[in-house]
Amino acid sequence: PEAVYARLHEQLGEGTVIHIVPRLAGAGKGGLQIVLGAAAIVGSFFTAGASMALWGSALAAGGFSATTML
């Protein structure tokens, strides 16, 4: 990593190819977070009406109407 920072402002030659690769970051050892996140996603499909009602009440409590969000 130090070599990358040292060469950050280096001029690139003509025809230079740059590879940008995504780096996975996140739970790591926290496998429980992955399981709970997956359970929350699956559970959201079964409570679609209830979650929409909660969104509506949250927007109303915040002073927004549903039309301002669309």
C-alpha positions as a printed Julia matrix, in Angstrom:
70×3 Matrix{Float64}:
   0.0     0.0     0.0
   2.84    2.45    0.68
   4.07    2.03   -2.91
   0.63    2.96   -4.22
   0.52    6.14   -2.15
   4.08    7.04   -3.13
   3.22    6.81   -6.84
  -0.2     8.47   -6.59
   0.79   11.62   -8.49
   3.07    9.93  -11.01
   2.51   10.81  -14.67
   1.05    7.99  -16.76
   2.53    7.11  -20.11
   0.64    6.99  -23.39
  -1.49    3.85  -23.62
  -1.18    3.0   -19.93
  -3.9     0.67  -18.7
  -5.3     1.16  -15.2
  -7.15   -1.7   -13.53
  -9.65   -0.68  -10.85
 -10.64   -3.66   -8.72
 -13.32   -3.55   -6.04
 -12.26   -4.56   -2.56
 -14.65   -6.48   -0.38
 -15.01   -5.06    3.09
 -17.59   -5.67    5.7
 -18.57   -8.29    8.22
 -15.36  -10.33    8.12
 -15.62  -12.61   11.12
 -19.13  -11.36   11.95
 -21.02  -14.21   10.33
 -23.96  -13.5    12.62
 -24.43  -10.11   10.93
 -24.68  -11.83    7.55
 -27.26  -14.29    8.83
 -29.32  -11.56   10.52
 -29.16   -9.39    7.4
 -30.33  -12.24    5.2
 -33.14  -13.02    7.66
 -34.21   -9.37    7.62
 -34.33   -9.35    3.82
 -36.36  -12.56    3.68
 -38.66  -11.34    6.44
 -39.33   -8.12    4.58
 -41.02  -10.07    1.78
 -43.5   -11.61    4.2
 -44.39   -8.29    5.9
 -44.58   -6.04    2.83
 -47.86   -4.41    3.85
 -46.77   -3.85    7.43
 -43.45   -2.33    6.43
 -45.16    0.01    3.96
 -47.53    1.11    6.73
 -44.56    1.81    8.99
 -42.89    3.85    6.24
 -46.08    5.86    5.81
 -46.38    6.54    9.52
 -42.71    7.49    9.73
 -43.08    9.92    6.83
 -46.22   11.4     8.37
 -44.47   11.81   11.72
 -41.62   13.56    9.95
 -43.96   16.0     8.22
 -43.67   14.56    4.73
 -46.52   13.42    2.57
 -46.17   10.43    0.3
 -46.41   12.63   -2.79
 -43.31   14.65   -1.87
 -41.22   11.49   -1.84
 -42.25   10.41   -5.37
